[in-house]
């Protein structure tokens, strides 16, 4: 099973790194376009999203990743 971890770079959530540090996985911490993220999500079997969020999505510094947005 191939895994993608989306864990935006944020010192307040660094304590979550042990969750995936021993997994063989792709990790996104930032600097990826929405197209790149969508492409990886469609190719991989399991997605782990870590960080601060709300029922609508994951917060990222300077933006908000939301499954309902189209831009």
C-alpha positions in Angstrom: 0.0 0.0 0.0 1.4 3.4 -1.0 1.0 6.2 1.4 0.9 10.0 1.0 1.4 12.2 4.1 0.3 15.8 3.9 1.9 17.6 6.9 2.3 21.4 6.3 5.5 22.7 7.8 4.5 24.1 11.2 6.7 23.9 14.4 3.6 23.5 16.5 2.8 20.2 14.8 6.4 18.8 14.6 5.4 16.4 17.4 3.3 14.5 14.8 6.4 13.5 12.7 6.9 10.1 14.6 3.6 9.0 13.2 5.1 8.6 9.7 8.9 8.8 10.1 9.3 5.1 9.9 6.9 4.6 7.0 7.8 4.3 3.4 5.8 7.2 2.1 5.7 10.4 0.1 5.5 13.5 2.3 4.3 16.9 1.3 5.3 19.7 3.7 4.6 22.7 1.4 5.7 24.2 -1.9 3.4 21.9 -4.0 0.8 23.1 -6.4 -2.8 22.0 -6.0 -2.4 20.1 -9.3 0.6 18.2 -7.9 -1.2 17.3 -4.7 -4.4 16.1 -6.6 -2.2 14.0 -8.8 -0.5 12.3 -5.9 -3.8 11.8 -4.1 -5.2 10.1 -7.1 -2.3 7.7 -7.5 -1.7 6.6 -3.9 -3.8 4.2 -1.7 -3.7 5.9 1.6 -3.6 9.6 2.5 -2.7 10.9 6.0 -3.3 14.6 6.7 -1.7 16.1 9.8 -1.8 19.6 11.2 -4.4 22.1 12.2 -7.7 22.0 10.5 -11.5 22.2 10.6 -14.3 20.0 9.2 -13.7 21.8 5.8 -10.0 21.1 5.4 -6.4 21.5 6.5 -5.0 24.9 7.4 -1.8 25.9 5.7 0.2 29.1 6.4 -1.1 31.8 4.0 -3.8 29.6 2.5 -6.5 27.0 3.3 -6.6 23.6 1.6 -10.3 22.8 1.3 -11.8 19.9 -0.6 -14.7 22.1 -1.7 -12.7 24.8 -3.4 -12.1 24.8 -7.1 -9.3 27.4 -7.5 
